[in-house]
Amino acid sequence: MKTAIIYKSYHRMNTEKVAKAMAEAVGATMVKVEDARIDDLSAYDLIGFGSGIYAGRPHRSLFTLVEKIDSMKKKAFIFSTSGKPKEEYHRLLREQLKAKGCQIVGEFQCQGQSGLLGFTFANRGHPDEKDLQDARAFIKGLVSG
Ligand SMILES: Cc1cc2nc3c(=O)[nH]c(=O)nc-3n(C[C@H](O)[C@H](O)[C@H](O)COP(=O)(O)O)c2cc1C
């Protein structure tokens, strides 16, 4: 299954680590959201959208990209790193992707260390090797299933 992983990561590059682990596990193409071109997406069977969580949601650049898509009847997954993972963080992006015709086949979240007081203590060192292993297992499950 030809897979692309589009992501935004800027705070501590936590999400980029997860994106890289996933991409290497299944030979997927990693694309920074700034470099993503809608026309190129048609070449893929499965598209992942990943981001750090900033003020309760993925980065706005992912929403801006998805807004530009007319319709995309493809399999998609969402992943994120955050101080304190919550299912709610994916809701808006999930709804937006579904509205474009995507079938959400999975979601993955793990902790990402932040420089923000309050989030810093619980998530120091994340994503750690266990998080990255979980990320690899997650995407292998999607690609083989
Ligand atoms: C401006 C800002 C806002 C954040 N807001 C949240 C939040 O609402 N909830 C949360 O759990 N973590 C929050 N965090 C922590 C980040 O989600 C976490 O550090 C994430 O791993 C950053 O991803 P990145 O290194 O890929 O950019 C925030 C971090 C920043 C810098």
The ligand as an SDF file (V2000), in Angstrom:
LIG
                    3D

 31 33  0  0  0  0  0  0  0  0999 V2000
    2.1900   26.5740   21.7850 C   0  0  0  0  0  0  0  0  0  0  0  0
    2.0340   25.1850   22.3370 C   0  0  0  0  0  0  0  0  0  0  0  0
    0.7710   24.7530   22.7620 C   0  0  0  0  0  0  0  0  0  0  0  0
    0.6060   23.4550   23.2740 C   0  0  0  0  0  0  0  0  0  0  0  0
   -0.6510   23.0440   23.6470 N   0  0  0  0  0  0  0  0  0  0  0  0
   -0.8340   21.7800   24.1070 C   0  0  0  0  0  0  0  0  0  0  0  0
   -2.1520   21.3140   24.4510 C   0  0  0  0  0  0  0  0  0  0  0  0
   -3.1580   22.0060   24.3240 O   0  0  0  0  0  0  0  0  0  0  0  0
   -2.2600   20.0590   24.9500 N   0  0  0  0  0  0  0  0  0  0  0  0
   -1.1920   19.2170   25.0970 C   0  0  0  0  0  0  0  0  0  0  0  0
   -1.3660   18.1010   25.5610 O   0  0  0  0  0  0  0  0  0  0  0  0
    0.0680   19.6300   24.7520 N   0  0  0  0  0  0  0  0  0  0  0  0
    0.2750   20.8760   24.2550 C   0  0  0  0  0  0  0  0  0  0  0  0
    1.5370   21.2920   23.9000 N   0  0  0  0  0  0  0  0  0  0  0  0
    2.6560   20.3360   23.9510 C   0  0  0  0  0  0  0  0  0  0  0  0
    2.9300   19.7830   22.5440 C   0  0  0  0  0  0  0  0  0  0  0  0
    1.7660   19.1840   21.9980 O   0  0  0  0  0  0  0  0  0  0  0  0
    4.0290   18.7100   22.5690 C   0  0  0  0  0  0  0  0  0  0  0  0
    5.2250   19.2330   23.0840 O   0  0  0  0  0  0  0  0  0  0  0  0
    4.2550   18.1580   21.1540 C   0  0  0  0  0  0  0  0  0  0  0  0
    4.9930   16.9540   21.2530 O   0  0  0  0  0  0  0  0  0  0  0  0
    4.9680   19.1390   20.2520 C   0  0  0  0  0  0  0  0  0  0  0  0
    5.1660   18.5480   18.9950 O   0  0  0  0  0  0  0  0  0  0  0  0
    6.3990   18.9340   18.0470 P   0  0  0  0  0  0  0  0  0  0  0  0
    7.6720   18.8180   18.8460 O   0  0  0  0  0  0  0  0  0  0  0  0
    6.2910   17.9110   16.9590 O   0  0  0  0  0  0  0  0  0  0  0  0
    6.1240   20.3130   17.5420 O   0  0  0  0  0  0  0  0  0  0  0  0
    1.7260   22.5800   23.3770 C   0  0  0  0  0  0  0  0  0  0  0  0
    3.0040   23.0470   22.9660 C   0  0  0  0  0  0  0  0  0  0  0  0
    3.1560   24.3180   22.4450 C   0  0  0  0  0  0  0  0  0  0  0  0
    4.5150   24.7620   21.9990 C   0  0  0  0  0  0  0  0  0  0  0  0
  1  2  1  0
  2  3  1  0
  2 30  2  0
  3  4  2  0
  4  5  1  0
  4 28  1  0
  5  6  2  0
  6  7  1  0
  6 13  1  0
  7  8  2  0
  7  9  1  0
  9 10  1  0
 10 11  2  0
 10 12  1  0
 12 13  2  0
 13 14  1  0
 14 15  1  0
 14 28  1  0
 15 16  1  0
 16 17  1  0
 16 18  1  0
 18 19  1  0
 18 20  1  0
 20 21  1  0
 20 22  1  0
 22 23  1  0
 23 24  1  0
 24 25  2  0
 24 26  1  0
 24 27  1  0
 28 29  2  0
 29 30  1  0
 30 31  1  0
M  END
$$$$
